[in-house]
């Protein structure tokens, strides 16, 4: 798959996921808003009902007080009770002046007299009865007017604790909220016009400043402005109540998030596979080039051997033999490098561990490598300062690790500066051995430094064509050091040089 195709798919999928997330977030936001408006409307309705019930309680209080004050009056006691008589439907029996018995039923403006004939005495008696009821009505109306005047003039002078008892307020709130389905805990307080809390429930905090979660209702709104009191109600679990309506969206959101992670991982893997494919193609091109040169040299030497004049010259035969031998070794070395690829497909490499003196092994490697360094006009120094350098390693792979680092230093040297190579060892707390291979070469850029141990990765060397390889050397070094129980790091500055640090456990 081409790189731009992967990018197009990635962009389309990203737009799809962003759109899906936006729709879910918008939907959740609307649900929360609707739930909050319903909650707010229900709470306000409940508070208004509580205030009305408290006003009704106060009116009942003054009515009962007035009734008690005139308890001796049988008329008031009769007509201010719960069973107030109605003129309509009232029946009366009486005896007229002529000795007749009459039954009178009052139905609004219609009078019905049964059993006897209507006489003047009946009509007079009815008129007297009607006047009596009218007088009683006027008396009652005056009494009620007195009660209302008493409420208006003296109600606001009563202490708020008497007008709105805390237990009564809590009970009314609970009943009204439960009626509207708002079965949730609440805290409340009564405050005066200046905002001073007169009394409150046990867990109500004066520091509650969340306006969206504080609901206020004026109590007894007909009082003078300076005497107004307010009921403040706070819901500590309001957010839980509001967001409980979108709990069903959590699994959908979680699944979307999981799909997003899988999508991102898939894109990363696709780009990694694309990069790996490109690196493998570079490897094949490099391998073809590396194999082509020794094969061409061997083929040319074989053609020269077919020349009779060449076969008769011992010096020429020796030279051709040396060429064939050198190119064969070179070809064998490249084949071995290719075979290193098989190591990266296995978790562990078969290692033949034995205890060796790292100082001695490194000194031998330095002596062997010195000729190659001096060939390019450089020099190599060994500073083997470790007092205890006994490590348990596979000697062949350990030697290859050091050789690879030194060979890279020669490859990536600077042409204008003589090559300076340093190999040093030192103890780390008597438990580990540190091996440092440092050079003054071209260095490595910071972006490349993070990838130099990746398989097939090769640092760009600009226009230099003498640096060839498969990108396996440092990957092999990393794997061998890790399999030997150690670790390796690299430090480098572009144009200054590179330093590799290997740490291996000492054999106690």
Buried (B, 14 or more C-beta within 10 A) or exposed (E): EEEEEBEEBBEEBBEEBEEBBEEBEEEBEEBBEEBBEBBEEBBBBBBEBBBEBBBEBBBEBBBEEBBEEEEEBEEBEEBBEEEEEEBEEEEEEBEBEEEBEBEBBBEEEEBEBEEEEEBEBBEEBBEEBEEEEEEBEEBBEEBEEBBEEBBEEEBBEBEBEEBBBBEBBBEBBBEBBEEBEBEBEBBBBBBBBEEEEBBBBEEBEEEBEEEEBBBEBBBBEEBEEEEBBBBBBBBBEBBEBBBEBBEEBEEBBEEBEEBBEEBBEEBEEBBEEBBBEEBBEBBEEBBEEBBEBBEEBBEBBEEBBEEEEBEEEEEBBEBBEEBBEEBEEBBEEBEEBBEBBEBEEEEEBEBEBEEBBBBEBBBEBBEEBBEEBEEEEBEBEBEBEBEBBBBBBBEEBBBBBBBBBBBBBBBBBBEEBEBBBBBBBBBEEEEBBBBBBBBBBBBBEEEBBEEBBBBBBBBEEEEEEEBBBBBBBBBBBBBBBEBBBBEBEBBBEEEEBBBBBBBBBBBE
